Amino acid sequence: MLSKSADNKLSLAGFLITLTGAILFSTKAIIVKLAFAHTPIDALTLLTLRMIFSLPFYLAAAWIGSSKKGVKRFSQKQWVAIISLGLFGYYLSSLFDFIGLQYISAGLERLILFLYPTFALLINAILFKEKISRVQQLALLLTYAGIALAYFGELKMDTQNPNFFLGSFLIFLCALTYASYIVGSGRFIPQVGVTKFTAYAMLASTSGVFIHFAFAGKVSNLEQLGGYWWYGLLLAIIATVIPTFLLSAGMKKIGSNNVAIISGIGPVSTILQAHFILNERIFAAQITGTILVVAGVLLIGWKSRKNLEPT
């Protein structure tokens, strides 16, 4: 159930803003799959295009976050941590995601990726000795049961795909590395602020992508893409920048716990878009598995609501 706030008079607006942001985020896999289906573009080049068009917004956010009065400079430890999280947590996560999408459906990708809150929970338990409650244990059971059900259901449907397990493993790594970014951001955002942290972590991630692209010898690809640039523009603006600002605005209006709950529409949105735009099949095991996964993730969010509220 969505929580109410005494000083929140625009709850409907907050709900609609958040819902729109979550749905736009879910278009990422659809745009990537369309690019792979209709162009000769490879995963690294497509990811580089996304970061090229996102870069001006990250630079602006970094400037805004650093120019506020009273903002302290990063310590050496904070610089190392933020750059490391940007590279390991977001650059690698994005790379695994784009490569993995070459081999599995958009619907399955979104379901596996949606495991990242459970991985964050386990990382906190293992590294920081945070206790996992019984409710969270139930949430983990529901989530992994849902993934298993949807996964084996899709495996039976996609019998001709020789790279099914490779694609699944890459998306699993994507969820794991993104979970590490979430855990790390939770430790450093209270110290440096969300805008400044996110901007510089994304700039580190962008640098990682550009360096990888240059060393891979693919720079000449950009000159040959012609009209394919708009896929990168769509990924940057529609599936990254706009939903980021919408979800940030939603958090201010209705709180991050409600944002987390509403964002549970993400896998459902991706599956429906994949069906109508990419002609991916919807089957019973996928529907049941999705319900279990979303229920498990929402249980984790509900149990952790005190830690999720904005500060």
C-alpha positions in Angstrom: 0.0 0.0 0.0 1.3 3.5 -0.8 2.2 5.5 2.3 0.7 8.9 2.8 2.5 12.1 3.8 0.9 14.8 5.8 2.6 17.5 3.8 2.1 15.9 0.4 -0.8 17.6 -1.4 0.2 16.4 -4.8 0.2 12.6 -4.3 -1.6 12.0 -7.6 0.9 14.1 -9.4 3.8 12.3 -7.6 2.2 8.9 -8.5 1.9 9.8 -12.2 5.4 11.3 -12.4 6.9 8.2 -10.8 4.8 5.8 -13.0 5.9 7.6 -16.1 9.6 7.5 -15.1 9.4 3.8 -14.3 7.8 3.0 -17.7 10.3 5.1 -19.5 13.2 3.3 -17.7 11.7 0.0 -18.9 12.0 1.1 -22.6 15.8 0.7 -22.4 15.7 -3.0 -23.3 13.2 -2.4 -26.1 15.3 0.3 -27.7 18.5 -1.9 -27.5 16.7 -4.9 -29.0 15.3 -2.8 -31.8 18.8 -1.4 -32.5 20.3 -4.9 -32.7 17.4 -6.1 -34.9 17.5 -3.3 -37.4 21.1 -2.1 -37.5 24.6 -3.7 -37.7 25.6 -1.8 -34.5 27.4 -3.8 -31.7 26.8 -3.6 -28.0 29.9 -1.4 -27.1 29.2 1.1 -29.9 25.5 1.4 -28.9 26.5 1.9 -25.2 29.0 4.5 -26.3 26.4 6.4 -28.2 24.1 6.4 -25.1 26.9 7.8 -23.0 27.8 10.5 -25.6 24.3 11.9 -25.5 24.1 11.6 -21.7 27.4 13.3 -21.0 26.2 16.9 -21.2 23.6 16.2 -18.6 26.1 14.5 -16.3 28.5 17.5 -16.7 25.7 19.9 -15.9 24.7 17.9 -12.8 28.3 17.8 -11.6 28.6 21.5 -12.0 25.3 22.2 -10.2 26.2 19.7 -7.4 29.7 21.3 -6.9 28.7 24.9 -7.1 26.2 24.9 -4.2 27.2 26.9 -1.2 28.7 24.9 1.6 29.6 21.9 -0.5 32.7 20.2 0.7 35.3 18.9 -1.7 35.7 15.1 -2.0 38.4 13.6 0.2 40.9 11.2 -1.5 39.1 8.2 -0.1 35.8 9.5 -1.5 37.3 10.1 -4.9 38.6 6.6 -5.0 35.3 5.1 -3.9 33.1 7.1 -6.3 35.4 6.4 -9.3 35.5 2.7 -8.4 31.8 2.5 -8.0 31.2 4.3 -11.3 33.6 2.0 -13.1 32.8 -1.3 -11.5 29.2 -0.7 -10.5 27.8 1.1 -13.5 30.2 0.8 -16.5 30.5 -2.9 -16.1 26.8 -3.3 -15.3 25.8 -1.4 -18.5 28.3 -3.4 -20.6 27.1 -6.7 -19.3 23.5 -5.6 -19.9 24.0 -4.5 -23.5 25.9 -7.6 -24.5 23.5 -9.9 -22.7 20.5 -8.4 -24.6 22.0 -9.7 -27.8 21.2 -13.2 -26.6 18.0 -13.2 -24.5 14.6 -11.6 -24.6 13.9 -8.2 -23.2 11.3 -9.6 -20.8 13.7 -12.1 -19.3 16.5 -9.5 -19.1 14.3 -7.2 -17.1 13.3 -10.0 -14.7 16.9 -11.1 -14.0 18.0 -7.5 -13.7 15.2 -6.9 -11.2 17.0 -9.2 -8.8 19.5 -6.4 -7.9 17.7 -5.4 -4.7 18.0 -9.0 -3.4 21.7 -9.0 -4.3 22.1 -5.7 -2.5 20.5 -7.3 0.6 22.9 -10.3 0.4 25.9 -8.0 -0.1 25.0 -6.0 3.0 24.5 -9.2 5.0 27.9 -10.7 3.9 30.1 -7.6 4.0 28.5 -5.4 6.6 26.9 -8.1 8.8 23.4 -6.7 8.4 20.8 -9.2 9.6 18.3 -10.7 7.2 14.9 -10.7 8.8 12.3 -13.5 8.3 10.2 -11.2 6.0 13.3 -10.6 3.9 14.0 -14.3 3.8 10.5 -14.9 2.5 11.1 -12.2 0.0 14.3 -13.9 -1.3 12.4 -17.2 -1.5 9.6 -15.6 -3.6 12.0 -13.7 -5.8 14.2 -16.6 -6.7 11.3 -19.0 -7.1 9.7 -16.5 -9.5 13.0 -16.2 -11.5 13.4 -20.0 -11.7 9.8 -20.5 -12.9 10.1 -17.8 -15.6 13.6 -18.8 -16.6 12.8 -22.5 -17.2 9.6 -21.6 -18.9 11.5 -19.4 -21.3 14.2 -22.0 -21.7 11.5 -24.4 -23.0 10.3 -21.7 -25.4 13.7 -20.7 -26.7 15.2 -24.1 -27.5 17.0 -22.9 -30.7 19.1 -20.3 -28.9 22.7 -21.5 -28.4 23.7 -18.4 -26.4 20.7 -18.5 -24.0 22.8 -19.4 -20.9 25.6 -16.9 -21.9 23.1 -14.1 -22.2 21.4 -15.0 -18.9 24.8 -15.1 -17.1 25.8 -11.7 -18.5 22.5 -10.2 -17.2 23.1 -11.9 -13.9 26.5 -10.2 -13.7 24.8 -6.9 -14.7 22.4 -7.2 -11.7 25.2 -8.2 -9.4 27.5 -5.3 -10.3 24.6 -2.8 -10.2 23.7 -4.1 -6.7 27.3 -3.3 -5.7 26.8 0.2 -7.0 23.6 0.6 -5.0 25.2 -0.7 -1.8 28.2 1.7 -2.3 26.0 4.6 -3.1 24.0 4.0 0.1 27.3 4.4 2.0 28.5 7.6 0.3 25.5 9.6 -0.7 24.8 10.6 2.9 28.4 12.0 3.0 28.5 13.9 -0.3 24.9 14.3 -1.5 22.9 12.5 -4.1 23.3 14.9 -7.0 27.1 15.2 -6.7 27.6 11.5 -6.1 25.5 10.4 -9.0 27.0 13.0 -11.4 30.6 12.1 -10.7 29.9 8.3 -10.6 28.3 8.6 -14.0 31.2 10.6 -15.3 33.6 7.9 -14.2 31.3 5.3 -15.8 31.2 7.4 -19.0 35.0 7.6 -19.0 35.3 3.8 -18.7 33.0 3.3 -21.7 35.0 5.9 -23.8 38.3 4.3 -22.9 37.1 0.8 -23.6 35.7 2.0 -27.0 38.9 3.7 -27.9 41.1 0.7 -27.0 38.7 -1.6 -28.9 39.5 0.3 -32.0 35.9 1.1 -32.8 36.1 4.9 -33.1 35.8 4.7 -36.8 32.4 3.0 -36.3 30.9 6.4 -35.3 31.6 7.9 -38.7 29.8 5.0 -40.4 26.6 4.9 -38.3 24.7 7.6 -40.3 21.1 7.5 -39.2 21.7 5.0 -36.4 22.7 7.8 -34.0 19.1 8.3 -33.0 19.1 4.9 -31.1 21.8 6.3 -28.8 19.8 9.5 -28.5 16.6 7.7 -27.5 18.5 5.6 -25.0 20.1 8.7 -23.4 17.1 11.0 -23.4 14.0 8.7 -23.2 15.4 5.8 -21.2 18.0 7.5 -19.0 17.9 11.3 -18.5 14.1 12.0 -18.5 13.2 9.1 -16.2 16.1 9.9 -13.8 14.7 13.4 -13.3 11.1 12.1 -13.1 12.0 9.6 -10.4 13.9 12.2 -8.5 10.9 14.5 -8.7 8.7 11.6 -7.6 10.8 11.0 -4.5 10.4 14.6 -3.4 6.6 14.4 -3.7 5.8 10.9 -2.4 9.0 9.5 -0.8 11.5 6.9 -2.0 9.5 4.0 -0.5 6.5 4.8 -2.7 8.8 5.3 -5.7 10.3 1.8 -5.1 6.8 0.3 -4.9 5.5 2.0 -8.1 8.8 1.1 -9.9 7.6 -2.5 -9.5 5.7 -1.9 -12.7 9.0 -2.0 -14.6 9.2 -5.8 -15.4 5.5 -5.8 -16.3 6.0 -2.8 -18.6 9.0 -4.3 -20.3 7.2 -7.6 -20.9 4.1 -5.9 -22.4 6.3 -3.6 -24.6 8.3 -6.6 -25.7 5.2 -8.4 -26.7 3.6 -5.6 -28.7 6.8 -4.0 -30.2 9.2 -6.9 -30.5 6.6 -9.7 -30.9 8.0 -11.6 -27.9 5.6 -14.3 -26.6 3.9 -14.0 -23.2 3.4 -17.3 -21.4 1.9 -18.6 -18.1 5.2 -19.3 -16.4 6.5 -15.8 -17.3 3.4 -14.2 -15.8 3.5 -16.2 -12.6 7.2 -15.8 -12.2 6.9 -12.0 -12.7 4.3 -11.8 -10.0 6.5 -13.7 -7.6 9.6 -11.6 -8.4 7.7 -8.3 -8.0 6.1 -9.4 -4.8 9.5 -10.4 -3.4 11.2 -7.2 -4.3 8.3 -5.1 -2.9 8.6 -7.1 0.3 12.2 -6.1 0.6 11.4 -2.5 -0.1 8.6 -2.5 2.4 10.8 -4.1 5.1 13.5 -1.6 4.4 11.3 1.5 4.2 13.0 3.3 7.0 16.3 3.2 5.2 14.7 4.2 1.9 13.1 7.4 3.0 15.0 10.5 1.7 17.2 12.4 4.1 
